[in-house]
Amino acid sequence: MGMSWARAFAASGPPPVFAAIGAGGLQRAEELHGTLRLQRSPRQAAILLVLGEIAPDLLPFLQRLHDHLPHPRATIWHRATPPGDWTDPVQATADGLERTLTDLWRSILSGDRASEPDFLPDKPPNEWRGVGPHGQGGKGMMGGTPYGRPMAMTDDDLRDGLSLDAYSAPFGPFLPMLPPGLILDLTLQGDVIQSATATRPPCPQPGSDDRPGDAIARLMRVMDMPALALRRTRDGLPPAMGIAMLRRAIPDGLGRARDGTDVRDRLDRWRDKDAPQADDGTRLSDLLPGLEWHEAMIVLNSFQPDRIRAICARSGPEGGDEDDKDGNRDAPAHAPPDHGGHQHHDMTGPAA
Amino acid sequence: MSLIVGLPALLALLLIGLWAAAALDTAIGRLIVGRPVGMAATDPLRAVVADYLRQRTDTEAPDHLNWLLAPGYYFLLAVVGLALVPFAPDQSLIALDTSVVLWGAAEAVVVVAVFLHGWSPNAPFPLIGAYRYVAIGLPVMLLSMFVLIAASIPAQSLDLRAVVESQRGLWNVIRQPLGLPLFLAVVMSLTLRGPFDYADSADLAGGTSAEDGGPRWIAWQTARAAMLVAACAIAATAFLGGYLGPVLPGWLWLSLKTLAVMVAVVLLTHLVPRMPVAQMLTLIWIVLLPIAFLDLLIAGLGAL
C-alpha cells in the first residue's frame, strides 16, 4: 500500500502493452487497438499480452520477447493457454481484460507483485573476445562470423550495381508489422531486400478473412495512420477519404502477385468488399526481392491472413522456389506445420 | 536581454510548449478516432512518470555514450532554435544578425543527432531508420533553405528580428503563399512525424527508438516534442509575423501562432500516410524543390 505519489499517479494512467499474437488472436487484437495502449516495441511496454494460442515452437521466441520488456513487467494470457511451467500465470477473460490489466499495472508499479524475472541468461550469445579498446574484432574488416556474429559482406546490388554490404537475419515472429507467427529469413542490403524465405508460416487466423475493415486498418497502421485506422464508418471500413489518401501513397504496380493484382487492386477489393481472392501460387520470392523495407511491409500487409499464410507456407527454405517457376507445386493452405523445423538463431530483431 | 532572466523564461515557455505538444497530439488523435478526449491533458504526464520509474534497457554492445547523448543533442538544437526566435521588437535570447543561418545549421545537425540515435543501439531497425532519415534529410534541408531565404528577402536581412519587422505591412504567409506549406513538410521531417517520419516509423517497429525503454524513451520523445515547439515557433516567426499583433502582448501572439502551426502539423501527422522512400525522394526532388524555387522567384520579384 505504501505507494509513492509518483507511482500512484503513473498507475492511474493506461498501462503500456505489447501484444504477442498467436493463432486466432488477430481479430481480437484489432478490437483492442481501440481501447488499450498498444506499443510498437516491447521496450516501451510493461505488460506482455499473449493473445491467441502460442504453438510450442514459438514458446522460446515468446520467452525472448518477454525478456525484452523493461522491469517492472508482467504477462497476461488472453484467449491463450499458458504452458505448465510458466510461474503464476495471469489469465484474463473476454470482458475482464481491461480490469485485469489495470489491476496488474497497479500491483507491479506498487511492488505488490514482483516483476517477472528473465527466462534467458542476460549475457551475449557468444563471448566477445575481440582485440582493441572496444573489443571490436580481429583481423580484416568484413564477412565471416567473428565471435559467432555474422558480419555484413559486400554483394552485388539488385538495383544499381553498387556492391553494398549484404546482411542476413531472421525477423519475427511477434513483430507488430508482420503477420503474427511469421518468421522471415531476410538478406538485406541497406533496407533493400535481396532474398526472403519464410522459415515458419504465420499462425492461422480463422474468421479474419471476411473483415476487410481490419485489413485496411493494418495497412494504414504500417503507413503511420494509426488514428484513422481505428475509425470506422457505418459500412465497417475506415473513412473513404483516408482510404483514398492511402491508395495515393501506394506506388502503382507494387507487390504484383501471380494473378496480376497489385497492392492497390487488393485495397480496392477490400474497399468494395469483394470476396477474398483465391490462392494463385504466389511466393515471397515473386513479391519481396528488390523492395525497400517500407514497400515490403506494405506488400505483406496487402494480403488477407489466409492468403499470406499460403504464400509463406510455400516460401520455406526447402521450397526451392527459384527453380520452380510454374508454381502450384502444393496447396499448403491447410498444411503448414506448427512444429516447423526452423533453426534457432542467436540474433533477432529488437521485437523478435 | 540578459541571459539570467532570459534562459529560465525560455525554458519555462519550452516546458509549457512540451506539455501542449503532448496534449495536442493525444487529443487530436482521439478526436480523429472518434473517442472522447478524456484526460488528454494529463495522460502524457502519467506516461512520462511511469517511464521514468522503469528500467533503462540496454542492447548488446551499444554505443553507450552516443545513445545517452543523442536526445541531448536533439533537445539542445531545439533550445538553440527557440533562443533565436524574437518575442518582442529587437528581443531574442541569441541576438545574432545571421540567425536564419544558425537555424539552418541546427536543422542540418538534427540529421546527425537522429542518425546517432539510430546508430547507437547496435540493432537492425534503428540503423535502417537512421540511414533512411539521412537519405530524406538532405533534400528536406534544401527545401528549408530555399523557403527561409525567400522569407528573408523582403527583410533584406538574415536576421529573424528583421524578418518579423518586415512583415508589419503584410505577413509572409500571404506575400509568399508557397513558403509555409513547404516549411510544414520541413517541420514534420525535423520532428520525425507522419508522412515525413522515415526514422521512427511503424514499419520499423519504431525505427531509431525501437530499442528505447524507460527513461531513454522519455528522453527521446521529450527532445522530439521540444523540436516541434522550436520549429513551429520558427514557422510562426518567418511566415506569420511572429510577435506582431494588436492588443495582446507580443510573446502571447507568438505563442498563439506557434500553437496554431502545431495544430496544423499534428493534424497532418495523423491524416497523411507515409509513402515509400523512393516515391518520397522523387516527390521532393521533382515536385517540392521546383515549387521552392518558384517560392524564391516570387519573393525575388516581389522585392524588385
Interface residues (C-beta under 8 A of the other chain):
Chain A: A6 R7 F9 A10 A11 S12 G13 P14 P16 G34 R40 S41 R43 Q44 A46 H68 L69 P70 H71 P72 L109 P124 W128 G135 Y167 A169 L175 P176 M177 L188 G190 D191 M220 R221 V222 M223 D224 M225 P226 A227 L228 L230 R231 G242 M245 L246 A249 I250 P251 L254 E292 W293 H294 E295 M297 I298 G349 P350 A351
Chain B: I28 G29 R30 I32 V33 G34 R35 M39 D43 L45 R46 A47 V49 A50 D51 Y52 L53 R54 Q55 R56 T57 T59 E60 A61 P121 A123 P124 F125 P126 I128 Y131 R132 G194 P195 D197 S201 A202 D203 L204 A205 G206 S209 A210 E211 D212 G213 G214 W217 H270 L271 V272 P273 R274 M275 P276 V277 A278 Q279
